[in-house]
Amino acid sequence: MANLAQAKKRNKQNETQRERSRARKSMLKTQTRALLDSIHDGDLDKAKAHFVALSKKLDQVAAKGTLHKKTVARRKSRLAKRINAAAAAKA
């Protein structure tokens, strides 16, 4: 347990930040699942709308430092690849 006031404050800040990061990651997983479900169902218009919204959220999470910017770029790339593959298969 921390003894110094500064260390106590830092522990409290770390806990708050950890909760925020968990909430952000959970939100991303939920939106990603919705995107993948719409791809699986074959609703590409809905999938593209989900992708635009998810891309914005991913960029915001990267700006906050919850995820690294290259991790976000990789996720966006893989999701776009899935959407394009589904569109090609449908056509």
TIVOLUM-386254 format. One record per atom (N, C-alpha, C, CB): residue in one letter; z, x, y; residue number from 1; atom name. Coordinates in steps of 0.02 Angstrom, whole numbers. Glycine has a CB too. Layout:
BEGIN
+-----+--------+--------+--------+-----+------+
! res !     pz !     px !     py !   n ! atom !
+-----+--------+--------+--------+-----+------+
!   a !      Z !      X !      Y ! NUM !   CA !
...
+-----+--------+--------+--------+-----+------+
//
This chain:
BEGIN
+-----+--------+--------+--------+-----+------+
! res !     pz !     px !     py !   n ! atom !
+-----+--------+--------+--------+-----+------+
!   m !      0 !     42 !    -59 !   1 !    N !
!   m !      0 !      0 !      0 !   1 !   CA !
!   m !      0 !     44 !     62 !   1 !    C !
!   m !     61 !    -48 !      0 !   1 !   CB !
!   a !    -36 !     23 !    112 !   2 !    N !
!   a !    -41 !     61 !    174 !   2 !   CA !
!   a !     24 !     57 !    213 !   2 !    C !
!   a !   -100 !     35 !    216 !   2 !   CB !
!   n !     42 !    113 !    244 !   3 !    N !
!   n !    103 !    116 !    284 !   3 !   CA !
!   n !     88 !    114 !    358 !   3 !    C !
!   n !    142 !    177 !    267 !   3 !   CB !
!   l !     35 !    148 !    378 !   4 !    N !
!   l !     17 !    151 !    448 !   4 !   CA !
!   l !    -17 !     87 !    471 !   4 !    C !
!   l !    -28 !    211 !    462 !   4 !   CB !
!   a !     -6 !     70 !    533 !   5 !    N !
!   a !    -35 !      9 !    561 !   5 !   CA !
!   a !   -111 !     13 !    559 !   5 !    C !
!   a !    -12 !     -2 !    634 !   5 !   CB !
!   q !   -138 !     71 !    572 !   6 !    N !
!   q !   -211 !     81 !    572 !   6 !   CA !
!   q !   -239 !     68 !    502 !   6 !    C !
!   q !   -229 !    153 !    596 !   6 !   CB !
!   a !   -204 !     93 !    451 !   7 !    N !
!   a !   -226 !     84 !    382 !   7 !   CA !
!   a !   -221 !     10 !    361 !   7 !    C !
!   a !   -185 !    128 !    334 !   7 !   CB !
!   k !   -169 !    -24 !    383 !   8 !    N !
!   k !   -161 !    -95 !    369 !   8 !   CA !
!   k !   -218 !   -135 !    400 !   8 !    C !
!   k !    -93 !   -121 !    394 !   8 !   CB !
!   k !   -234 !   -118 !    461 !   9 !    N !
!   k !   -289 !   -153 !    496 !   9 !   CA !
!   k !   -355 !   -140 !    460 !   9 !    C !
!   k !   -293 !   -129 !    569 !   9 !   CB !
!   r !   -367 !    -79 !    440 !  10 !    N !
!   r !   -429 !    -61 !    405 !  10 !   CA !
!   r !   -434 !   -100 !    339 !  10 !    C !
!   r !   -432 !     15 !    393 !  10 !   CB !
!   n !   -379 !   -106 !    302 !  11 !    N !
!   n !   -379 !   -144 !    240 !  11 !   CA !
!   n !   -397 !   -218 !    253 !  11 !    C !
!   n !   -311 !   -140 !    205 !  11 !   CB !
!   k !   -370 !   -245 !    306 !  12 !    N !
!   k !   -384 !   -315 !    323 !  12 !   CA !
!   k !   -458 !   -323 !    343 !  12 !    C !
!   k !   -339 !   -338 !    381 !  12 !   CB !
!   q !   -485 !   -275 !    381 !  13 !    N !
!   q !   -555 !   -277 !    401 !  13 !   CA !
!   q !   -601 !   -270 !    339 !  13 !    C !
!   q !   -571 !   -221 !    451 !  13 !   CB !
!   n !   -582 !   -226 !    293 !  14 !    N !
!   n !   -622 !   -217 !    232 !  14 !   CA !
!   n !   -625 !   -281 !    191 !  14 !    C !
!   n !   -592 !   -160 !    190 !  14 !   CB !
!   e !   -568 !   -315 !    186 !  15 !    N !
!   e !   -566 !   -377 !    147 !  15 !   CA !
!   e !   -609 !   -431 !    180 !  15 !    C !
!   e !   -493 !   -402 !    141 !  15 !   CB !
!   t !   -606 !   -436 !    245 !  16 !    N !
!   t !   -647 !   -485 !    281 !  16 !   CA !
!   t !   -721 !   -471 !    272 !  16 !    C !
!   t !   -629 !   -485 !    356 !  16 !   CB !
!   q !   -739 !   -407 !    278 !  17 !    N !
!   q !   -809 !   -388 !    270 !  17 !   CA !
!   q !   -833 !   -399 !    199 !  17 !    C !
!   q !   -819 !   -314 !    290 !  17 !   CB !
!   r !   -790 !   -386 !    150 !  18 !    N !
!   r !   -808 !   -396 !     80 !  18 !   CA !
!   r !   -822 !   -471 !     67 !  18 !    C !
!   r !   -752 !   -371 !     34 !  18 !   CB !
!   e !   -782 !   -514 !     96 !  19 !    N !
!   e !   -793 !   -586 !     88 !  19 !   CA !
!   e !   -859 !   -608 !    120 !  19 !    C !
!   e !   -735 !   -626 !    119 !  19 !   CB !
!   r !   -874 !   -581 !    178 !  20 !    N !
!   r !   -937 !   -598 !    212 !  20 !   CA !
!   r !   -996 !   -574 !    172 !  20 !    C !
!   r !   -938 !   -567 !    283 !  20 !   CB !
!   s !   -991 !   -513 !    145 !  21 !    N !
!   s !  -1046 !   -485 !    106 !  21 !   CA !
!   s !  -1057 !   -527 !     42 !  21 !    C !
!   s !  -1032 !   -412 !     88 !  21 !   CB !
!   r !  -1003 !   -547 !     10 !  22 !    N !
!   r !  -1009 !   -588 !    -51 !  22 !   CA !
!   r !  -1042 !   -655 !    -34 !  22 !    C !
!   r !   -940 !   -600 !    -83 !  22 !   CB !
!   a !  -1024 !   -684 !     22 !  23 !    N !
!   a !  -1054 !   -748 !     42 !  23 !   CA !
!   a !  -1129 !   -739 !     55 !  23 !    C !
!   a !  -1018 !   -776 !    104 !  23 !   CB !
!   r !  -1147 !   -685 !     89 !  24 !    N !
!   r !  -1218 !   -673 !    103 !  24 !   CA !
!   r !  -1258 !   -663 !     39 !  24 !    C !
!   r !  -1225 !   -611 !    149 !  24 !   CB !
!   k !  -1230 !   -623 !     -7 !  25 !    N !
!   k !  -1265 !   -610 !    -70 !  25 !   CA !
!   k !  -1272 !   -674 !   -111 !  25 !    C !
!   k !  -1228 !   -557 !   -111 !  25 !   CB !
!   s !  -1221 !   -715 !   -111 !  26 !    N !
!   s !  -1223 !   -778 !   -147 !  26 !   CA !
!   s !  -1276 !   -824 !   -118 !  26 !    C !
!   s !  -1155 !   -812 !   -146 !  26 !   CB !
!   m !  -1280 !   -827 !    -52 !  27 !    N !
!   m !  -1330 !   -868 !    -19 !  27 !   CA !
!   m !  -1400 !   -844 !    -37 !  27 !    C !
!   m !  -1320 !   -866 !     57 !  27 !   CB !
!   l !  -1410 !   -779 !    -40 !  28 !    N !
!   l !  -1475 !   -751 !    -58 !  28 !   CA !
!   l !  -1494 !   -769 !   -130 !  28 !    C !
!   l !  -1476 !   -675 !    -48 !  28 !   CB !
!   k !  -1445 !   -765 !   -174 !  29 !    N !
!   k !  -1458 !   -782 !   -244 !  29 !   CA !
!   k !  -1478 !   -855 !   -251 !  29 !    C !
!   k !  -1397 !   -767 !   -288 !  29 !   CB !
!   t !  -1444 !   -899 !   -214 !  30 !    N !
!   t !  -1460 !   -970 !   -216 !  30 !   CA !
!   t !  -1530 !   -983 !   -192 !  30 !    C !
!   t !  -1409 !  -1010 !   -175 !  30 !   CB !
!   q !  -1548 !   -952 !   -136 !  31 !    N !
!   q !  -1615 !   -962 !   -108 !  31 !   CA !
!   q !  -1669 !   -931 !   -153 !  31 !    C !
!   q !  -1620 !   -933 !    -38 !  31 !   CB !
!   t !  -1654 !   -874 !   -184 !  32 !    N !
!   t !  -1701 !   -843 !   -229 !  32 !   CA !
!   t !  -1712 !   -887 !   -290 !  32 !    C !
!   t !  -1675 !   -773 !   -251 !  32 !   CB !
!   r !  -1659 !   -917 !   -315 !  33 !    N !
!   r !  -1664 !   -961 !   -373 !  33 !   CA !
!   r !  -1707 !  -1022 !   -355 !  33 !    C !
!   r !  -1593 !   -984 !   -395 !  33 !   CB !
!   a !  -1699 !  -1049 !   -295 !  34 !    N !
!   a !  -1740 !  -1106 !   -274 !  34 !   CA !
!   a !  -1814 !  -1086 !   -270 !  34 !    C !
!   a !  -1716 !  -1132 !   -205 !  34 !   CB !
!   l !  -1827 !  -1026 !   -245 !  35 !    N !
!   l !  -1896 !  -1001 !   -242 !  35 !   CA !
!   l !  -1926 !   -993 !   -311 !  35 !    C !
!   l !  -1899 !   -934 !   -204 !  35 !   CB !
!   l !  -1889 !   -963 !   -356 !  36 !    N !
!   l !  -1914 !   -952 !   -424 !  36 !   CA !
!   l !  -1923 !  -1018 !   -461 !  36 !    C !
!   l !  -1866 !   -907 !   -463 !  36 !   CB !
!   d !  -1880 !  -1067 !   -448 !  37 !    N !
!   d !  -1888 !  -1133 !   -478 !  37 !   CA !
!   d !  -1952 !  -1167 !   -454 !  37 !    C !
!   d !  -1827 !  -1177 !   -463 !  37 !   CB !
!   s !  -1966 !  -1160 !   -390 !  38 !    N !
!   s !  -2027 !  -1192 !   -364 !  38 !   CA !
!   s !  -2089 !  -1157 !   -390 !  38 !    C !
!   s !  -2026 !  -1191 !   -287 !  38 !   CB !
!   i !  -2086 !  -1091 !   -401 !  39 !    N !
!   i !  -2142 !  -1056 !   -432 !  39 !   CA !
!   i !  -2151 !  -1080 !   -504 !  39 !    C !
!   i !  -2132 !   -979 !   -430 !  39 !   CB !
!   h !  -2096 !  -1086 !   -539 !  40 !    N !
!   h !  -2097 !  -1107 !   -609 !  40 !   CA !
!   h !  -2125 !  -1179 !   -616 !  40 !    C !
!   h !  -2027 !  -1103 !   -640 !  40 !   CB !
!   d !  -2108 !  -1222 !   -568 !  41 !    N !
!   d !  -2132 !  -1291 !   -569 !  41 !   CA !
!   d !  -2205 !  -1296 !   -547 !  41 !    C !
!   d !  -2089 !  -1334 !   -524 !  41 !   CB !
!   g !  -2232 !  -1243 !   -518 !  42 !    N !
!   g !  -2302 !  -1243 !   -497 !  42 !   CA !
!   g !  -2313 !  -1270 !   -427 !  42 !    C !
!   g !  -2342 !  -1282 !   -545 !  42 !   CB !
!   d !  -2260 !  -1280 !   -389 !  43 !    N !
!   d !  -2265 !  -1305 !   -321 !  43 !   CA !
!   d !  -2271 !  -1246 !   -273 !  43 !    C !
!   d !  -2203 !  -1350 !   -302 !  43 !   CB !
!   l !  -2332 !  -1222 !   -263 !  44 !    N !
!   l !  -2342 !  -1160 !   -224 !  44 !   CA !
!   l !  -2331 !  -1170 !   -149 !  44 !    C !
!   l !  -2412 !  -1135 !   -235 !  44 !   CB !
!   d !  -2345 !  -1229 !   -124 !  45 !    N !
!   d !  -2332 !  -1241 !    -52 !  45 !   CA !
!   d !  -2257 !  -1236 !    -38 !  45 !    C !
!   d !  -2358 !  -1310 !    -31 !  45 !   CB !
!   k !  -2218 !  -1266 !    -82 !  46 !    N !
!   k !  -2145 !  -1263 !    -75 !  46 !   CA !
!   k !  -2121 !  -1191 !    -84 !  46 !    C !
!   k !  -2111 !  -1310 !   -126 !  46 !   CB !
!   a !  -2151 !  -1156 !   -132 !  47 !    N !
!   a !  -2132 !  -1086 !   -145 !  47 !   CA !
!   a !  -2145 !  -1042 !    -85 !  47 !    C !
!   a !  -2169 !  -1059 !   -207 !  47 !   CB !
!   k !  -2202 !  -1053 !    -53 !  48 !    N !
!   k !  -2219 !  -1013 !      7 !  48 !   CA !
!   k !  -2170 !  -1027 !     64 !  48 !    C !
!   k !  -2291 !  -1026 !     29 !  48 !   CB !
!   a !  -2151 !  -1090 !     71 !  49 !    N !
!   a !  -2102 !  -1108 !    123 !  49 !   CA !
!   a !  -2035 !  -1076 !    108 !  49 !    C !
!   a !  -2095 !  -1185 !    128 !  49 !   CB !
!   h !  -2014 !  -1077 !     45 !  50 !    N !
!   h !  -1952 !  -1044 !     25 !  50 !   CA !
!   h !  -1956 !   -969 !     38 !  50 !    C !
!   h !  -1937 !  -1058 !    -50 !  50 !   CB !
!   f !  -2015 !   -940 !     24 !  51 !    N !
!   f !  -2023 !   -868 !     33 !  51 !   CA !
!   f !  -2015 !   -847 !    106 !  51 !    C !
!   f !  -2091 !   -846 !      6 !  51 !   CB !
!   v !  -2043 !   -887 !    151 !  52 !    N !
!   v !  -2038 !   -871 !    223 !  52 !   CA !
!   v !  -1965 !   -873 !    244 !  52 !    C !
!   v !  -2080 !   -921 !    265 !  52 !   CB !
!   a !  -1929 !   -925 !    223 !  53 !    N !
!   a !  -1859 !   -931 !    241 !  53 !   CA !
!   a !  -1817 !   -876 !    210 !  53 !    C !
!   a !  -1832 !  -1000 !    220 !  53 !   CB !
!   l !  -1831 !   -860 !    147 !  54 !    N !
!   l !  -1794 !   -808 !    112 !  54 !   CA !
!   l !  -1807 !   -740 !    142 !  54 !    C !
!   l !  -1811 !   -808 !     38 !  54 !   CB !
!   s !  -1869 !   -727 !    162 !  55 !    N !
!   s !  -1886 !   -662 !    193 !  55 !   CA !
!   s !  -1845 !   -652 !    257 !  55 !    C !
!   s !  -1961 !   -659 !    208 !  55 !   CB !
!   k !  -1840 !   -704 !    296 !  56 !    N !
!   k !  -1801 !   -700 !    358 !  56 !   CA !
!   k !  -1728 !   -685 !    343 !  56 !    C !
!   k !  -1807 !   -766 !    398 !  56 !   CB !
!   k !  -1700 !   -721 !    293 !  57 !    N !
!   k !  -1630 !   -710 !    276 !  57 !   CA !
!   k !  -1619 !   -639 !    248 !  57 !    C !
!   k !  -1607 !   -762 !    224 !  57 !   CB !
!   l !  -1666 !   -615 !    208 !  58 !    N !
!   l !  -1660 !   -547 !    181 !  58 !   CA !
!   l !  -1660 !   -495 !    237 !  58 !    C !
!   l !  -1718 !   -533 !    132 !  58 !   CB !
!   d !  -1704 !   -505 !    286 !  59 !    N !
!   d !  -1705 !   -458 !    342 !  59 !   CA !
!   d !  -1640 !   -460 !    382 !  59 !    C !
!   d !  -1764 !   -474 !    388 !  59 !   CB !
!   q !  -1612 !   -519 !    390 !  60 !    N !
!   q !  -1548 !   -525 !    426 !  60 !   CA !
!   q !  -1492 !   -490 !    388 !  60 !    C !
!   q !  -1531 !   -598 !    437 !  60 !   CB !
!   v !  -1492 !   -498 !    322 !  61 !    N !
!   v !  -1440 !   -467 !    281 !  61 !   CA !
!   v !  -1447 !   -391 !    284 !  61 !    C !
!   v !  -1444 !   -491 !    208 !  61 !   CB !
!   a !  -1509 !   -367 !    285 !  62 !    N !
!   a !  -1521 !   -295 !    291 !  62 !   CA !
!   a !  -1497 !   -269 !    359 !  62 !    C !
!   a !  -1595 !   -278 !    280 !  62 !   CB !
!   a !  -1507 !   -308 !    410 !  63 !    N !
!   a !  -1486 !   -287 !    477 !  63 !   CA !
!   a !  -1410 !   -283 !    481 !  63 !    C !
!   a !  -1512 !   -336 !    529 !  63 !   CB !
!   k !  -1375 !   -326 !    444 !  64 !    N !
!   k !  -1302 !   -324 !    444 !  64 !   CA !
!   k !  -1274 !   -268 !    401 !  64 !    C !
!   k !  -1275 !   -390 !    419 !  64 !   CB !
!   g !  -1317 !   -240 !    357 !  65 !    N !
!   g !  -1294 !   -185 !    316 !  65 !   CA !
!   g !  -1267 !   -206 !    248 !  65 !    C !
!   g !  -1242 !   -147 !    352 !  65 !   CB !
!   t !  -1274 !   -269 !    231 !  66 !    N !
!   t !  -1250 !   -292 !    166 !  66 !   CA !
!   t !  -1294 !   -264 !    111 !  66 !    C !
!   t !  -1249 !   -370 !    163 !  66 !   CB !
!   l !  -1359 !   -265 !    122 !  67 !    N !
!   l !  -1407 !   -234 !     76 !  67 !   CA !
!   l !  -1447 !   -182 !    114 !  67 !    C !
!   l !  -1454 !   -288 !     44 !  67 !   CB !
!   h !  -1469 !   -132 !     78 !  68 !    N !
!   h !  -1510 !    -79 !    109 !  68 !   CA !
!   h !  -1579 !   -106 !    125 !  68 !    C !
!   h !  -1515 !    -17 !     62 !  68 !   CB !
!   k !  -1610 !    -81 !    177 !  69 !    N !
!   k !  -1674 !   -107 !    199 !  69 !   CA !
!   k !  -1728 !    -97 !    146 !  69 !    C !
!   k !  -1695 !    -75 !    264 !  69 !   CB !
!   k !  -1724 !    -43 !    107 !  70 !    N !
!   k !  -1775 !    -32 !     55 !  70 !   CA !
!   k !  -1763 !    -78 !     -5 !  70 !    C !
!   k !  -1774 !     41 !     32 !  70 !   CB !
!   t !  -1701 !    -97 !    -17 !  71 !    N !
!   t !  -1687 !   -146 !    -69 !  71 !   CA !
!   t !  -1717 !   -213 !    -50 !  71 !    C !
!   t !  -1610 !   -153 !    -80 !  71 !   CB !
!   v !  -1710 !   -231 !     13 !  72 !    N !
!   v !  -1738 !   -293 !     38 !  72 !   CA !
!   v !  -1814 !   -292 !     33 !  72 !    C !
!   v !  -1715 !   -306 !    110 !  72 !   CB !
!   a !  -1844 !   -236 !     52 !  73 !    N !
!   a !  -1917 !   -230 !     50 !  73 !   CA !
!   a !  -1942 !   -236 !    -22 !  73 !    C !
!   a !  -1940 !   -163 !     79 !  73 !   CB !
!   r !  -1906 !   -207 !    -69 !  74 !    N !
!   r !  -1925 !   -211 !   -140 !  74 !   CA !
!   r !  -1921 !   -283 !   -165 !  74 !    C !
!   r !  -1881 !   -164 !   -182 !  74 !   CB !
!   r !  -1868 !   -318 !   -147 !  75 !    N !
!   r !  -1859 !   -387 !   -169 !  75 !   CA !
!   r !  -1914 !   -431 !   -141 !  75 !    C !
!   r !  -1791 !   -414 !   -148 !  75 !   CB !
!   k !  -1929 !   -423 !    -76 !  76 !    N !
!   k !  -1981 !   -463 !    -45 !  76 !   CA !
!   k !  -2049 !   -449 !    -78 !  76 !    C !
!   k !  -1985 !   -449 !     30 !  76 !   CB !
!   s !  -2062 !   -387 !    -93 !  77 !    N !
!   s !  -2125 !   -368 !   -124 !  77 !   CA !
!   s !  -2132 !   -400 !   -193 !  77 !    C !
!   s !  -2130 !   -293 !   -129 !  77 !   CB !
!   r !  -2079 !   -397 !   -232 !  78 !    N !
!   r !  -2081 !   -425 !   -300 !  78 !   CA !
!   r !  -2089 !   -501 !   -299 !  78 !    C !
!   r !  -2018 !   -406 !   -338 !  78 !   CB !
!   l !  -2057 !   -534 !   -251 !  79 !    N !
!   l !  -2063 !   -607 !   -246 !  79 !   CA !
!   l !  -2134 !   -626 !   -223 !  79 !    C !
!   l !  -2011 !   -635 !   -197 !  79 !   CB !
!   a !  -2161 !   -589 !   -175 !  80 !    N !
!   a !  -2229 !   -602 !   -153 !  80 !   CA !
!   a !  -2279 !   -593 !   -210 !  80 !    C !
!   a !  -2248 !   -557 !    -93 !  80 !   CB !
!   k !  -2266 !   -542 !   -250 !  81 !    N !
!   k !  -2308 !   -528 !   -308 !  81 !   CA !
!   k !  -2308 !   -587 !   -357 !  81 !    C !
!   k !  -2285 !   -464 !   -343 !  81 !   CB !
!   r !  -2249 !   -616 !   -367 !  82 !    N !
!   r !  -2243 !   -674 !   -412 !  82 !   CA !
!   r !  -2280 !   -734 !   -385 !  82 !    C !
!   r !  -2170 !   -691 !   -423 !  82 !   CB !
!   i !  -2274 !   -745 !   -319 !  83 !    N !
!   i !  -2308 !   -802 !   -288 !  83 !   CA !
!   i !  -2384 !   -793 !   -294 !  83 !    C !
!   i !  -2287 !   -810 !   -213 !  83 !   CB !
!   n !  -2407 !   -733 !   -280 !  84 !    N !
!   n !  -2480 !   -720 !   -283 !  84 !   CA !
!   n !  -2506 !   -725 !   -355 !  84 !    C !
!   n !  -2495 !   -650 !   -256 !  84 !   CB !
!   a !  -2467 !   -703 !   -403 !  85 !    N !
!   a !  -2487 !   -709 !   -473 !  85 !   CA !
!   a !  -2491 !   -782 !   -494 !  85 !    C !
!   a !  -2437 !   -670 !   -519 !  85 !   CB !
!   a !  -2443 !   -822 !   -472 !  86 !    N !
!   a !  -2443 !   -893 !   -488 !  86 !   CA !
!   a !  -2502 !   -928 !   -455 !  86 !    C !
!   a !  -2378 !   -927 !   -465 !  86 !   CB !
!   a !  -2519 !   -908 !   -394 !  87 !    N !
!   a !  -2576 !   -937 !   -360 !  87 !   CA !
!   a !  -2642 !   -919 !   -394 !  87 !    C !
!   a !  -2578 !   -914 !   -287 !  87 !   CB !
!   a !  -2646 !   -856 !   -417 !  88 !    N !
!   a !  -2706 !   -834 !   -452 !  88 !   CA !
!   a !  -2714 !   -870 !   -519 !  88 !    C !
!   a !  -2704 !   -757 !   -462 !  88 !   CB !
!   a !  -2658 !   -880 !   -553 !  89 !    N !
!   a !  -2660 !   -914 !   -618 !  89 !   CA !
!   a !  -2679 !   -988 !   -610 !  89 !    C !
!   a !  -2593 !   -908 !   -653 !  89 !   CB !
!   k !  -2658 !  -1017 !   -555 !  90 !    N !
!   k !  -2672 !  -1088 !   -542 !  90 !   CA !
!   k !  -2745 !  -1099 !   -523 !  90 !    C !
!   k !  -2626 !  -1115 !   -488 !  90 !   CB !
!   a !  -2773 !  -1050 !   -490 !  91 !    N !
!   a !  -2842 !  -1058 !   -465 !  91 !   CA !
!   a !  -2894 !  -1049 !   -519 !  91 !    C !
!   a !  -2856 !  -1009 !   -410 !  91 !   CB !
+-----+--------+--------+--------+-----+------+
//
